[in-house]
Amino acid sequence: MSLTTPPPPLVYVIHAHGHVPLRVALLLAAVAGILLTALAGSARIMQLRAAARKHRRADHRAVKAEAKDSSKARR
């Protein structure tokens, strides 16, 4: 077994390449994964909020219409 450190890996990133220490490459990969996950999660949360807002408005309109109809029936 050799006690020397292995050579830095060759890293390719979108048409760019270079030699980077393995720890730095792994750190950058982890940070990129976290950012992509946060971006996807934020997009999904925005979708869910929009859907909830749409349903709240529809429910509010239905309640308003029902109240209006019941007030007309009393007259």
Steps between C-alpha positions, in 0.01 A plus 500: 500500500629839411495782752495770236184681407336409172514748215210746482216376282424659164161672532277586203225758549305618195783525245751608765751263650786515740677332788345566838574339837256219572365669816423818309326304221285313753418822686394673178289200400326501840432874482363465146272218614370705792430797274315288243292336773414837654402636159273205425347517849432872469332452164276228644407714802404785266281258299325379815441853628349603166268198504398570861431865417286394203295261714459757780364752251262244352377401847455865596295566186286193567428608857415851384266368231334266749447783748354717226263222391386432855430868561287513184306193615409667828331792327 
